[in-house]
Amino acid sequence: MHQSDQDIRNRLLIARLPAMPQILIKLIAHLQADDAGMPELAALIAKDAGMTSKILGVANSSAYHRQGKVVSLEQSLVSLGTDMIKTLVISESVFQTFNSFPHSGSTDLRAFWKSSLSAAVMARALAKAMGYPHAEEAYLAGLLHNVGRLALLATAPKEYAFNFTARDDAALCAVEQRTLQITHAEAGAWLIERWHLDSFLADSVLYHHEPLARLEASHPLIRIVRLAHLLCCHADDAESITQAASLCALDVEVLQDLAGSVARQVAQAAQHLGIDLAGADDIATPPAYAPPSVDPVQRRLSDEVRNMVLVSEVGQTFSRQQGESSLLEAITRSARILFDFDTAVILLQNPTGHALVGVAAGEHQQRLAGFSIPLAKGGLLAASALECQLAFLKRDMPALGIVEEQLFRILGTDSLVCVPLVAGQRSLGVLIGGVAAWQIPACQNREGFLRAYANQAATALETAISARGLARRQLDHVAEEYRAASRRVVHEVNNPLSIIKNYLSVLDHKLEKQEPVTGEMSILNEEIDRVGQLIGGLADLQPVAASGVTDCARVVDDVLRLFRATDFLPPKIEVVTRMQDAPCEVEADADMLKQILLNLLKNAVEALPDGGRIEVANRGHVNRDRRLYLELCVSDNGAGLAPEVLANLFSPVRSSKEGAHHGLGLSIVHDLVTRLHGVIGCRSSKSGTSFEILLPIPLPASAAAALPAPGNTALSS
């Protein structure tokens, strides 16, 4: 042989290796960055005639219900949307490229598929864990990281047949360098550069066997692929994995979780699709130079691996849908495209689980609005949902019930494909596709793909249904908050209304004697204004921030004057005030402080049915958590509170008092004190009950900026 024939590099140059579509990475970058409009995307895709034909074909399929044919590529992209574009590009580009390598049809590639697919899923998981913004690029890098082994097998089948099945490590690279003067990492990087993929993909392939010490300052994609390769191909090398994890700023515990998740994803997808990857690493590959033959098992394997990627991409498409209706539309539309259904509908179990009902999605939503199939009465459709088994129905089957005949008339097809939607162990309903009778065998051959697709759809539906339940609970919570706010307002409005009523009596008495009523009129105006403020609070459930500086001694005097001038304070109850001579200013709204004192004094009066003594005292300043407060205390010498009452003192519980809103007063007091950035506590014994309120005092701006935020905890003892 001539020296040029011996040189593997020259043979790589002249080999008819497949070409990767040049639009792939550019398109993914545009879609991920979302910085290119449809004209730019159309210009990119137009460079690939095969991909252009594919997208035009899908856009004009029956799934998109077009009145006329879509001719423009840009119009097709708008109708498909970025999710479907990415699904088509990745699935049609990568696997068509892999399947085009010489000898790929005569060599058992299950071990290669398993390694590449595992590295791809792991790389995407690592990218997300690291916050790398281009997760799909990482997926593709993992998928291609060993493409050099296919290139060497295609170029030198005799020399490389044995090494193709060898363990992928540094020793293999040494053997390749010695026998072929090139490693599979170098061949893969060369091939990717030949494909003109403008990214760090070639570098991530070239350095996936590089010593870790050299990768410390490398691009994140290089470190991601290196770590993904170690986790998928060298899980026993704990030291290298720990070092690589450190380069990616990830904890080993995170890697353990990711490794288990990736293994489950690959194994579960293979099981659903009927792919036997068990023992794939131990497969003995026949000589690559054997007479070429078409292995039907190998062909099916490549088809099913392609389906695995489609299912993964479709699952991501479902997860990005906003709302249940949008998700249902995406499920039916994708099913029509992927399985060539003439039409598709979804029947879901009703909330009681007793029937399948039509949903508002698809072209037949109006006719299906009242459609219902009782599960208890049997039938082929009900059995498919209950037993979680696929069913293939034809119009001329003798066992058809009325509901099945109705569906045939509604969908207008000869046959139905019924695919159960199962999430975990729970059956959510069925996806029904309408097809021609001659399509049934093809659908039966794709049963694994149908199941995997339905599992992805059911998982997304279960999440959407849970989100709908959460939204309903949140709405109920808001409604309950409004009802509670209404009860609080009614409770608080009773205080000024009672004052107004009593003062009207006083006013009438004074007018009869022709005495001056200026003070009483002023109080009436204040209380009427307060009623308006309380009622106005119903329009906004957000708490109003406390503002201003208030003299608490003046507020105490105003409240006691109201009590003494009306029937609120019985003659047999003595009220004593002990206010300090020092300033009594606090950071609080005067009306809110008045509301607090009114509630506490009313409670104290009710605690002394046989008379007694109430004291309102200013106990001076208190330092709490490096913040100064003024302590205001309202106490009585009643019988005290029972322990169970004291334990739930500030909760809005129903009390034994008469009336519709008793039991809310102390809850309102607690809320008001909290809004004033204060603290309230309670002490109670057989000798009486004392409520202690800490209210922040005004400070200079410089001092206030240096203090921590005040606590909002109510303490009771």
N, C-alpha and C positions, 0 to 999 in steps of 0.2 A: 504494500500500500504506500501511497505517497504520504509525505509528512502532513500535508494539508488534511488528508482523510483521518490521520491520527489525532489531529488537533480538534478537540471537542468544541472549542470556541468557534473555529471556522464552521464546524458542522451545525452549531447553533445558529450561526448567521444565515446559513442557506436552508435550514430546516423550515418546512411549511408549518410553523406553529400558528395556532389560532390568534387572531387579533382581538383584543378587548375593545369594545366600543369606547371611543374617545370621550364621549359625552358623560360617562358615568360619574366620575368624581366631581367634575364641574357642576353637573346637575344636582348631585347630592349637596354640594356646598351651597348652591343657590337656594335649594329648598330648606336647608337647615338654617341658613342665615336670614332667609325670607327678605332678601334685599334686591331681588330681581322680579320684574313684572313678567306677565305672560309673553310679551313679545320677545324678551331675552331668552326665556325658556324655549319658545318655539324655534328661535334661531339656533339654539344648541341642538335640540332634538332633530331638526331638519338635516343635520350633518350625517345622521345615521338613517339610511333608507329603510332598513328593516324595522327599526324602532318606530319611525314615522308611520309606516304601514300598520304596525301593531296598534298604535294609539288611535289612528283614524278608524281602524276596524272596531275597537272597543267603544269609541265614542258614538259610532253609528249602529251599535248593537241595539237589540230590542229593549235592553235594560234601561235605556235612557229616554225611551218614549218620545223620540223626535218626530215632529210632523214631517220634516223633510230631511234630506241627507246633509250632513255636516261636511263641508268641503275644506274649510280652513283648518290648519293645524292649531292655530291659536284658539279658535272657537272650540276645538276638541279638548284642548288643555283646560279651558275654562269650565267645560261641562264635566270633565273628569275630576278636577281638583288635585291639589298637591299630594294628598295621601295616596290616591290611586296611581298617580304618575310615578311616585317613588316605588310603589309595589311592583309596577310593571317593569320599570327600569332595572331594579335589582334582580328580580326573578328571571327576567328574560336575558339579561346581559351576562351575569356571572356564571350561571349554570350552563348556558349554551356554550360559553367559552370553555369551561372545564370539559364538557362532553365532546368538544371538537378536537382534543388532543389525540394524536396518533396512538394506537394501542389502548385507548381508554375503553373500547368496546370489548377487547379480548383479555383484559386484566381485571382481576377482582379487586375493586378499589374500596371495599367496605372499611378497611382499617384507615385508609387515607381520608375517606369521608368522615369517619368518626372523629379523627384527630382534628381535621380542618373545621368541622362544624362545632366541635367542643371549644376550640380556640376562638372561633368567631363569637359564640355566645358569651364566653368568658371575657373576651376583650371588650365587648359592649357593656357587660356588667361592671368591669373595672373602670371603664370610662365614666359611667354614671356615678360610681362611688367616688371617683376623684374629682368630679365636676368638670371633666373634659367636655367641651361643648359639642363635639362632633361624634356622637355615639355611633352613628351609622358608618362613618369612616373607619372607626375602630373595629366594627363588626366586619367590614370588608377586608381590613388589614389582617385580622385573624383568619379569615377565610382563605386569603391568598398567601399566608406566610410560608407555606410549604409548596407553593406552585412550582418552584424550581425542581422539585423531585419529579413532577410530571414532565417538565421540559427535558430533564436528563433522560428519563425513560423513553420519551418520544424520539430523542436525538440519538441515543446510544443504547438500544434495547438489549443487545447482547452483553455489553459491558456492565450495564446498570441493573439488570433484572434481579440479581441477588440482593444488591444493596437497597433496592426499592423497599424491600420488606424488613430491612434492618432497623434497629432502634435509632430514633432520631436524636443524636447527641453529638458532642464534640468529636468523639471517636469516629463517627460516620463522616463528619466533615474532613477529618484527617485522611481517611481512606479515599474519599472522593478527590481530595487534592493530590494524593499520591498516584491514583490510577487515571484520573481524568483531567488533572490540572485545574479543576474548578469545583467549588462546593455548590450544593443545591441552594444555599443562601445567596451566593453570588449569581447563580443562574436565574433564580427567582427575581432578584433585584434587576438583573439585566433585562429580563422579559417585561417587567413592569415599566421600566424606562422605555423599552421599545414600544409599549402601549401608550406612551406619552401621557401618563396619569400625573397631573400636576398637583402633587401633595407629598407628604412624607412617607407615603406607602412604600416606595422602593427602599428607603432607609430602614423602615421598620422590618422589612423582610431581610435585608442584608445583615442586620445586626442582631437577629433573634437568637444567635449562638454566641454573641460577643461576651467576653468577661464582664461581669457586673461592675467591677471597679471603674471601667471606662465609660459607663453609661450615666454617671451621676448628673452631668450637665446636659444630657441629650434631650431631644424633643419628647414631650409626653407620650406621643404615639409609639415611639421606639420602646420606651419603658413599659408601656401597656402591653405590647405584643410580646416582649421578652418575658414578662411575668405571666401572661396568659399561656405561653408555650410551656413554661416551667410547671404551672399548675395542672395543665392537661396532659403533658407528656413525661413529667419528672416529679410526680407528686411525692415521691419518696425522698427527694433531696430537700430536706427541711431547712438546711443552712442557706442554700441558694435562694429558696423561696422567701425566707426571712429577710435576706439582704435585698432582694428585688422588691419586696413589699415596702421596705424602708425607703427605697428610691422613689416609690410611688406615694409615699406618705400615707400608707394604709396599715392598719393593725392586722396581725396574723389572725385574730379572732374573726375579723371581717372577711378575710380570705377563706377561712374554713366555712363560713356560712355561704359565701359565694360559690365555692367549689361544690358543696352539697346541692345548692340550688341549680347550678348549671348541669350537673350530672342528672338531676331529676328531670330537668327540662328536656335534655337530649333523650334520655331513656323513655320518658313518658310520651314524647312526640313520636319516637320510633315505635312504641307499643301501639299507640292509637292508629298509626299509619301502616302497621303490619310489617315494619322493617326489622329484620333480624340482625342486630348489631352485636349480639352476644358473642364474645370470643373473637371480635373483629381484629384485634391486635395479633391473634395467633394464626391468621389465615395464611396458608401456604400459597403463594402466588405462582402460577405456572410461568414458564419462560415467556418473556415478552415477545420473543421472536418466533413463537409458535405460529402456525398458519392462522391467519385472522379468521375469526368466527363471531357471529352475533349471539351473545349470551342473553337469552330472554330474562334471566334473573337479574343480570347486570343492568339491562335496560330498565326493568321495573324499579330497581334500586335507585337509579339516577332520577327516574320520574318521581319516586316517593321523596327523595331528598329535596328535590325542587318543591314538592308540595309542602315539606316541612318549613321551608323558607317562606312560602306563600302564607301558610297558616300563621307564622310568627309576625309577618308584616301586616296581615289582616287584623290580628289581635291588637297591634299597636294602633291601627286605624280606628278600630272600635273604641279604644281607650281615649282617643282624642275627640270623640263626639260630644257635643254639648246637649244634654237633655235626652230623655228616653225616646221621644219621637224621632229625633235625628238618628239615634242609634238603630232603631228599628228600620228606618229607611236604608241606612248603610248596610245592615245585615241582608235585607232582601235584595238590594241592588248588587252587592258583591256576590251573593249566591247565584244570581242570574248570569253574571259575567264568568265566574269561575266554573260553573257546572253546566252552562249553556241551557239554563231553564228558560222556557218561554215566559213564565211568570212565576212569582214566588209570594207566598203569604205566610204569616205567623199567627198561630193560635197559642195563647198563654193560659195557664191555669188561673181561675178566678181566685180572689182572696181566701175563699173557704176551701179551695182545692177540690171542689166537687165537679167542676166542668171546665172544658176548654172554650175560650171565647175569642172572637176576632179582635184584632187590635187596629188602631188607626194608623196604618202604614201600608204603602203600596197602592197600586192602581185600583184595587178592589175594596178599599177601606169602607166605602159607603155601603156596599152590599154585605160586607162582613160585620158591620157595626152591631147588628143584633143576632149574629150567628153564634150558636152555642151547642156544644156536644157534651152531654152528661157522661162523666167517666164511669159511673156505677153501672150503666146499662150496656157496657161493652161496645163491641164494634172494632173494626180494624184500626181506625185512627186512635181511639181510646186505648187500645192495647199497645199501640206503638209508644204512646206517652207514658203509660203506667209501667210497662215492662222495659222501657228505655231501649227499644229495638227498632232498627230501621224497617220500613215497610215499603214495598213497591206494589202499587195498585194499578190495575187496568180496568177500563170501563166495562169490559165484558165479564168480569169476575162474578161468580154466582153469589159469593158471600157478602156482597156490598150492602150496606144499610142505606137508609134514606139520607143521612147526613153526608155520607161519601158521595152519593149521587148528586146531592146539592152542590158539593165542592166541584165535581166534574163540570156541572153546568156553569157555575160561577167562573171557574178558571178557563173553561173552553178548551181542554186538552184531552188527549186519549189516555194518558197515564199520569200517576202522581208518585212523587218520591217523598216519603214522610220521614224526616230526620228528627229524632228526639233532642231537645235542648236540655242537657244535663249539666248542672254545676255541682261538683262534688257528688254527693249522694241524692241531691234534690232535683226532681224533674220539674222544669219550668213550663214546658209546653212542647210544641212541635213546629219545625220549619217545613213547609210543604212547597215543593217545586212542581210545576206543571211541565211535562215533557211529552214528546211523541213516543209511541210504543217502541219504535226501533231504537230509541236512546236508552231504554231500560238496561240492557246488558252493559253498556258503557258505564252507567251510573253504579251498577252492582260491582264492577271492577274497581271503582273508586270509593268503595265503602269506607275504607280507612280514612281517606281524605275528607269524606263527608262527616265522619264522626269527629275528626280533629277540628274541622271548621265549626261544627255545631258546639263543641266544647268551648272554643274561644268565644263564640257568640253568646253562649249561656253564661259564661263567666262575666262578660261585659254587661249582660242584662241584669244579672244578680246584683252587680255593683250599682247599676242605675236604679234598680228597684229599691235597694237599700238607701240610696241617696234621696229617692222620692219619699221614703218613710221618714228619713231624718228631717227633710224639709217640712213634712207635715207636722212632725213633733216640734220643730222650731216654731212653726206657725201657731200651734196650740200653746206653746210656751209664751209667745208674744201676747196671744189673746188672754191667757191667764194673768200675765203681768198687767194688762190693761184692766182686767176685772179687779185685780188686787188694788191697782191705783185708784179705781173708781170707789172701791170700798173705803180706802184711806181718805179720799176727798170727802165722801159723805160723812165719815166719822169726824173729820176736822171741821167741816162746815157747820156741824151742829154746835160747836163751841161759840163762834161769833154770832150765829143765829140766836142762840140762847141769850147771849149778852145783849143783842139788839132787842130781843123781846122784852127782857127785863128792864132795859133802859127806856123803852117806850112807855112802860108802866110808870117808871120814875118821872119821865118827861110829862106824861099826862097829869100826874099828881102835882108837879111843880106849876104846870100851866094853869091848873085850877086855882092855885094860890098866887098866880101871877109873879112867880119867882123867876129869876134869870136862868136860862137853860143853855147858855153858850158852851159850857164844858161838856154837857151831855150831848149836844149836837156834834161837837168835835169827835167825841168817842164813837158816836153812831156812824159818822162818815168814815172813820178809820176802820171800823169793823165791816162796814159794807164793802170798802175797798179790799179788805182781806178776803172776804167771801169771793169777790171777783177773781183775785189772784189764785185762790185755791181751785176754783172751777176751771180757770184758764190753764192750770197745770195739766189737765186731762189731755190737752191738745199736744203736749210734748212730754213723753215719758222720761226724757233725759233729765237728770237732776240739774237744778240751777246752781251754779257755783256761788258760794257764799262770798260776799264782798263788803267792804266798809269796816269802819271801826265803831263799836257800840259800847255805850256805858251800861254795863249790866245792872248797876244799882238803879238806874232810871227805869230800865225795863221791869225789874222786880217791883218797883213802886207802882208802875202803870198796871201791872197784872193784879197786884194786891188791891189797888183802888177799884178795879173792875169787880173783884170778888166781894169786897166789902160793900160796894154800892148796890149790889144785887142780892138775889136769894141764893147765890152759889155757896156762901159761907154761913153755915148755921151759927146761931149765937153761942152754942155750947162748945164751939171749937175756937181755940186761941191760936193766933198766928203771930209769930215773933220773927223779926229780921235781925240779923247780925252782920252788917256789911262793914268792911274795913274802911278806915279813914283814908287809906292809900287809894290811888287811882284804880278804878274798876273797869278799865277799858279792855275789850277783847276784840279779836278779829272775827266778827260774826255779823250776820244780817239780823237787824233788830226784830223783824217779823218772825224769822225762824226761831230766834231765842224766845220770843213771846209764846210761840206755839209749843215749844218744849216745856216751858214753865206752866202753861195752862194745863197740859196733860198731866204733869207730875203733881200739881196741886189738886186737880180733880181726883186723881188716884188716892192722894193722901186724905182728902175729905171722905172718900168712900171707905177708907180703911178705919175711920173713926165714927162708926154709927152711933155710939153712945157718948161722943164728945172726946176731946183730948187736946193735944198740943202739936202744932206744926211749926217747924223752924226752917227758915231760909237763910243760909249763912254763906258769907264769903270767907274762905279759909286761907286766902292769900295765894302766893305763887308756889308752884311745884315744878321741879326740874325732872323731866321724864325724857330719857333718851336724848339728852343734851338740847332739849327744847323747853322753853318756859311756858307754863300754862297757869291760868287762874282757876282755882278749884271752887266750884259753886255746889253747895249741898242743900238738898231738900229732904227733910226727915220728919217722921211722925213717931208718936209713942203708942202706936196701935199694937195689935196682937202678933204682928210679924207674918212672914210668908212661909208656907209649907215648903219643904225641900224640893219636892217635884215641881212646884210652881217656880221656885227660884232657879232651878236648872234650865227651864225653858222660858225665862222671863222676857227676853226680847224677840221671841218668835211670834209670828202672827197666828196664835192659836185662839180657839174659841174659849171664852171664859164663862163662868157661871152667872155673870151679870145678865140682867134683862136687856133686851134690845138686840137689833140686828148686827151691830158693828162693835160691840164690846169685845175686848181682847186684842184690839188693834193698837190701842194708845201707846203702849210701851214699845211696840215694834216701830211705830212712826217716830217716837222719840229717838230710838237708836239710829234710824236712818238719818234723821235731821242732825244729830250730833256728828255722825260720820261725815255728812256733807259739809259740816263746819270744820272738818279736820280735827275733831276733838275725840275724847274718850269718855265712855260712861261705864260706871260700875255700880253695884248694889250690895249693901250689907243688910242682913235681916236676922233678927232674933226675936225672942219672946218679948223683949223690951221695946221693939219698934223696928222700923225700916228706914234706911237712909240711901238716897240716890246721890252719887258723887259724880259731878261732871267736870272734866278738864277741858277748858277752852283756850286755844292759843292766844297769847297776847301779842299785840303789834310790836314789831322790831324794826330797827333801821334797815334799809335795803342791804347794806353791806353785811350786817350780821345775819339777816335772813338767808342770803345766798350761801353762807357757810354752813347752814344747818341742814341736817338730813330731813327727808320728808316725814311728817308726823305719822304715828301709827294710827290705825283705824280699828283697833281691836277693843271690843267691849269685854271688860273683866267683871265677873261677879264672884262674890265670896260670901 
